[in-house]
Amino acid sequence: MDEFDAQVTFLCVADIGRSTAFYGDLLGLELVRDQGPCRIYRASGDAYVGICDHCEPDPGSVIVTLVTDEVDAWAGRLAHAGHEVDGPHTNDRFEIYHFFVRDPDGHLVEIQRFDVPL
């Protein structure tokens, strides 16, 4: 067997329009598929975030992590847009620099930089 072709993390959301504004407009992720009750955004390469409004949100069940060297800029942008940002902080245990923010449905989103490249 070969490796998988792509990875999608699906999140259940209460309001697809509100979540579209967060993931598409604010985070700037590219919409690659609109399936009506689900929309799929490219996070990078072959990694995707899907949002669906046909299921009940369960915000404690997953963390969506987006990796970038521009952690501080993203923290500022999200805070400026009115989101409560926890960080950025250096995490020596995991060798990362990161912060957390909640999406409109309470899902935890982490934006991080690896201090030691993968």
C-alpha positions as CSV (number, residue, x, y, z in Angstrom):
1,M,0.0,0.0,0.0
2,D,1.1,3.5,-0.7
3,E,0.6,6.6,1.5
4,F,-2.7,8.4,1.4
5,D,-3.3,11.1,-1.2
6,A,-4.7,13.8,1.1
7,Q,-6.0,14.5,4.6
8,V,-9.3,16.3,5.5
9,T,-10.3,17.3,9.0
10,F,-14.1,17.8,9.1
11,L,-15.8,20.0,11.7
12,C,-19.5,20.2,12.4
13,V,-20.6,23.8,12.6
14,A,-23.9,25.5,13.5
15,D,-23.8,28.2,10.8
16,I,-22.0,27.5,7.5
17,G,-22.0,31.2,6.6
18,R,-20.4,32.2,9.9
19,S,-17.7,29.5,9.6
20,T,-17.1,30.3,5.9
21,A,-16.3,33.9,7.1
22,F,-13.8,32.5,9.6
23,Y,-12.0,29.8,7.6
24,G,-12.4,31.4,4.1
25,D,-12.4,35.1,4.7
26,L,-10.4,35.6,7.9
27,L,-7.9,32.7,7.7
28,G,-7.8,33.0,3.9
29,L,-8.1,29.3,3.2
30,E,-8.9,28.4,-0.4
31,L,-12.4,26.9,-1.0
32,V,-11.8,23.9,-3.2
33,R,-15.2,22.2,-3.0
34,D,-18.7,23.5,-2.1
35,Q,-20.9,20.5,-1.5
36,G,-23.8,22.6,-0.1
37,P,-24.0,21.5,3.5
38,C,-20.2,20.9,3.5
39,R,-17.4,23.1,2.3
40,I,-13.8,22.0,1.9
41,Y,-10.9,24.4,2.2
42,R,-7.2,23.8,1.4
43,A,-5.0,24.4,4.4
44,S,-1.8,23.6,2.4
45,G,-0.7,21.1,-0.2
46,D,-3.0,18.1,0.3
47,A,-4.3,19.0,3.7
48,Y,-7.8,20.3,4.0
49,V,-10.3,21.6,6.6
50,G,-14.0,20.7,5.9
51,I,-16.9,22.4,7.6
52,C,-20.4,20.8,7.6
53,D,-23.7,22.1,9.0
54,H,-25.7,18.9,8.8
55,C,-24.3,17.6,12.1
56,E,-24.0,18.8,15.7
57,P,-20.8,20.7,16.6
58,D,-18.7,19.1,19.3
59,P,-16.0,21.6,19.9
60,G,-14.0,19.6,22.5
61,S,-13.2,16.7,20.2
62,V,-10.5,18.1,17.8
63,I,-7.8,20.6,17.4
64,V,-7.1,22.0,13.9
65,T,-3.4,23.0,13.7
66,L,-2.2,25.3,10.9
67,V,1.6,25.6,10.6
68,T,3.2,28.9,9.5
69,D,6.3,31.0,10.3
70,E,4.1,34.0,10.7
71,V,2.6,33.1,14.1
72,D,2.7,36.7,15.5
73,A,1.1,38.2,12.4
74,W,-1.7,35.7,12.6
75,A,-2.2,36.3,16.3
76,G,-2.5,40.0,15.6
77,R,-4.9,39.6,12.7
78,L,-7.3,37.3,14.7
79,A,-7.2,39.5,17.8
80,H,-7.9,42.6,15.6
81,A,-10.9,40.7,14.2
82,G,-12.2,40.3,17.8
83,H,-11.2,36.8,18.6
84,E,-9.7,35.9,21.9
85,V,-6.1,34.7,21.3
86,D,-4.2,32.6,23.9
87,G,-0.6,33.4,23.2
88,P,1.7,33.3,21.3
89,H,3.9,31.3,23.6
90,T,7.1,29.2,23.3
91,N,6.5,25.6,24.2
92,D,9.8,24.0,24.9
93,R,8.4,20.6,25.5
94,F,7.1,20.3,21.9
95,E,9.7,22.7,20.4
96,I,7.0,25.0,18.9
97,Y,5.9,28.6,19.0
98,H,2.1,28.8,19.0
99,F,-1.2,30.2,20.1
100,F,-4.8,29.0,20.3
101,V,-8.0,30.6,19.2
102,R,-11.6,29.3,19.0
103,D,-13.6,29.3,15.8
104,P,-17.2,30.5,15.8
105,D,-18.4,27.1,17.0
106,G,-15.8,26.8,19.8
107,H,-13.5,24.4,17.9
108,L,-9.9,24.9,19.0
109,V,-7.6,26.2,16.3
110,E,-3.8,26.2,16.9
111,I,-1.5,28.3,14.8
112,Q,2.1,27.2,15.3
113,R,5.7,27.2,14.0
114,F,8.0,24.3,14.5
115,D,11.2,25.5,16.1
116,V,12.9,22.4,14.9
117,P,12.0,21.7,11.2
118,L,10.2,18.4,10.4
